[in-house]
Amino acid sequence: MSIDLQLSVLACNGRSMIIDLTEVTSLSSLGIHGILMSAKAILLRDRRMALLSPHVADVLTTAGIDKLAPIYDDLDAARVAVTPG
């Protein structure tokens, strides 16, 4: 199953999500698009999404994804961001 399809399925399940990109050192436009579409789908369902991304945060910020899903270097901070209340 492609990563785009996997992200779509996860985004539509009605839960908040953290995408762990700690092992990712570069992103293609396809990867950025998949994350962007997932963030929009999650927000439409009144859920939250956070990105764990120490290496590609600058690329995600340039793409404007940080306006939809905050970007963290720390898993605990990302967990707090997606926890309701």
Phi and psi restraints in degrees (value plus and minus 20) as a CYANA .aco file:
   2 SER   PHI     -89.8   -49.8
   2 SER   PSI     136.8   176.8
   3 ILE   PHI     -83.4   -43.4
   3 ILE   PSI     -55.5   -15.5
   4 ASP   PHI     -79.7   -39.7
   4 ASP   PSI     -66.2   -26.2
   5 LEU   PHI     -85.8   -45.8
   5 LEU   PSI     -61.5   -21.5
   6 GLN   PHI     -81.5   -41.5
   6 GLN   PSI     -64.4   -24.4
   7 LEU   PHI     -83.4   -43.4
   7 LEU   PSI     -60.3   -20.3
   8 SER   PHI     -82.1   -42.1
   8 SER   PSI     -64.2   -24.2
   9 VAL   PHI     -82.3   -42.3
   9 VAL   PSI     -66.1   -26.1
  10 LEU   PHI     -85.2   -45.2
  10 LEU   PSI     -59.8   -19.8
  11 ALA   PHI     -86.3   -46.3
  11 ALA   PSI     -48.3    -8.3
  12 CYS   PHI    -110.8   -70.8
  12 CYS   PSI     -19.4    20.6
  13 ASN   PHI    -102.5   -62.5
  13 ASN   PSI     -21.3    18.7
  14 GLY   PHI      63.3   103.3
  14 GLY   PSI      -7.5    32.5
  15 ARG   PHI    -135.3   -95.3
  15 ARG   PSI     135.7   175.7
  16 SER   PHI     -91.3   -51.3
  16 SER   PSI     141.0   181.0
  17 MET   PHI    -168.1  -128.1
  17 MET   PSI     124.5   164.5
  18 ILE   PHI    -133.4   -93.4
  18 ILE   PSI     106.9   146.9
  19 ILE   PHI    -120.9   -80.9
  19 ILE   PSI      97.9   137.9
  20 ASP   PHI    -109.7   -69.7
  20 ASP   PSI      88.4   128.4
  21 LEU   PHI    -130.9   -90.9
  21 LEU   PSI       5.1    45.1
  22 THR   PHI     -83.2   -43.2
  22 THR   PSI     -46.3    -6.3
  23 GLU   PHI    -113.7   -73.7
  23 GLU   PSI     -21.9    18.1
  24 VAL   PHI    -108.7   -68.7
  24 VAL   PSI     108.2   148.2
  25 THR   PHI    -131.4   -91.4
  25 THR   PSI     -30.5     9.5
  26 SER   PHI    -175.3  -135.3
  26 SER   PSI     133.5   173.5
  27 LEU   PHI    -150.0  -110.0
  27 LEU   PSI     116.2   156.2
  28 SER   PHI    -105.7   -65.7
  28 SER   PSI     149.8   189.8
  29 SER   PHI     -82.5   -42.5
  29 SER   PSI     -51.5   -11.5
  30 LEU   PHI     -84.9   -44.9
  30 LEU   PSI     -61.9   -21.9
  31 GLY   PHI     -84.6   -44.6
  31 GLY   PSI     -62.7   -22.7
  32 ILE   PHI     -82.3   -42.3
  32 ILE   PSI     -63.1   -23.1
  33 HIS   PHI     -81.6   -41.6
  33 HIS   PSI     -63.9   -23.9
  34 GLY   PHI     -81.2   -41.2
  34 GLY   PSI     -62.8   -22.8
  35 ILE   PHI     -86.8   -46.8
  35 ILE   PSI     -62.0   -22.0
  36 LEU   PHI     -81.7   -41.7
  36 LEU   PSI     -65.7   -25.7
  37 MET   PHI     -85.4   -45.4
  37 MET   PSI     -57.4   -17.4
  38 SER   PHI     -85.7   -45.7
  38 SER   PSI     -63.4   -23.4
  39 ALA   PHI     -80.3   -40.3
  39 ALA   PSI     -64.1   -24.1
  40 LYS   PHI     -83.6   -43.6
  40 LYS   PSI     -62.2   -22.2
  41 ALA   PHI     -84.1   -44.1
  41 ALA   PSI     -60.4   -20.4
  42 ILE   PHI     -87.2   -47.2
  42 ILE   PSI     -63.4   -23.4
  43 LEU   PHI     -84.3   -44.3
  43 LEU   PSI     -55.6   -15.6
  44 LEU   PHI     -83.6   -43.6
  44 LEU   PSI     -43.8    -3.8
  45 ARG   PHI    -117.8   -77.8
  45 ARG   PSI      -4.9    35.1
  46 ASP   PHI      36.6    76.6
  46 ASP   PSI      17.9    57.9
  47 ARG   PHI    -134.3   -94.3
  47 ARG   PSI     156.4   196.4
  48 ARG   PHI    -140.0  -100.0
  48 ARG   PSI     130.0   170.0
  49 MET   PHI    -154.9  -114.9
  49 MET   PSI     120.3   160.3
  50 ALA   PHI    -152.0  -112.0
  50 ALA   PSI     132.4   172.4
  51 LEU   PHI    -135.2   -95.2
  51 LEU   PSI     113.4   153.4
  52 LEU   PHI    -123.2   -83.2
  52 LEU   PSI      84.3   124.3
  53 SER   PHI    -171.5  -131.5
  53 SER   PSI      63.7   103.7
  54 PRO   PHI     -94.2   -54.2
  54 PRO   PSI     -43.8    -3.8
  55 HIS   PHI    -118.9   -78.9
  55 HIS   PSI     -50.9   -10.9
  56 VAL   PHI    -136.7   -96.7
  56 VAL   PSI       0.9    40.9
  57 ALA   PHI     -79.8   -39.8
  57 ALA   PSI     -57.8   -17.8
  58 ASP   PHI     -85.0   -45.0
  58 ASP   PSI     -58.3   -18.3
  59 VAL   PHI     -85.9   -45.9
  59 VAL   PSI     -63.9   -23.9
  60 LEU   PHI     -85.3   -45.3
  60 LEU   PSI     -58.9   -18.9
  61 THR   PHI     -87.1   -47.1
  61 THR   PSI     -63.2   -23.2
  62 THR   PHI     -80.3   -40.3
  62 THR   PSI     -56.3   -16.3
  63 ALA   PHI     -96.9   -56.9
  63 ALA   PSI     -29.0    11.0
  64 GLY   PHI      64.8   104.8
  64 GLY   PSI     -11.9    28.1
  65 ILE   PHI     -86.5   -46.5
  65 ILE   PSI     -48.5    -8.5
  66 ASP   PHI     -82.7   -42.7
  66 ASP   PSI     -38.5     1.5
  67 LYS   PHI     -96.5   -56.5
  67 LYS   PSI     -41.0    -1.0
  68 LEU   PHI    -121.6   -81.6
  68 LEU   PSI     -55.4   -15.4
  69 ALA   PHI    -161.2  -121.2
  69 ALA   PSI      98.8   138.8
  70 PRO   PHI     -83.4   -43.4
  70 PRO   PSI     131.7   171.7
  71 ILE   PHI    -133.0   -93.0
  71 ILE   PSI     110.6   150.6
  72 TYR   PHI    -147.7  -107.7
  72 TYR   PSI     135.3   175.3
  73 ASP   PHI    -117.2   -77.2
  73 ASP   PSI     -31.6     8.4
  74 ASP   PHI    -142.7  -102.7
  74 ASP   PSI     108.3   148.3
  75 LEU   PHI     -82.3   -42.3
  75 LEU   PSI     -60.0   -20.0
  76 ASP   PHI     -82.1   -42.1
  76 ASP   PSI     -61.0   -21.0
  77 ALA   PHI     -85.7   -45.7
  77 ALA   PSI     -58.6   -18.6
  78 ALA   PHI     -85.1   -45.1
  78 ALA   PSI     -59.7   -19.7
  79 ARG   PHI     -81.9   -41.9
  79 ARG   PSI     -63.6   -23.6
  80 VAL   PHI     -81.4   -41.4
  80 VAL   PSI     -59.7   -19.7
  81 ALA   PHI     -84.1   -44.1
  81 ALA   PSI     -50.4   -10.4
  82 VAL   PHI    -119.2   -79.2
  82 VAL   PSI     -23.1    16.9
  83 THR   PHI    -103.4   -63.4
  83 THR   PSI     105.4   145.4
  84 PRO   PHI     -83.4   -43.4
  84 PRO   PSI     131.4   171.4
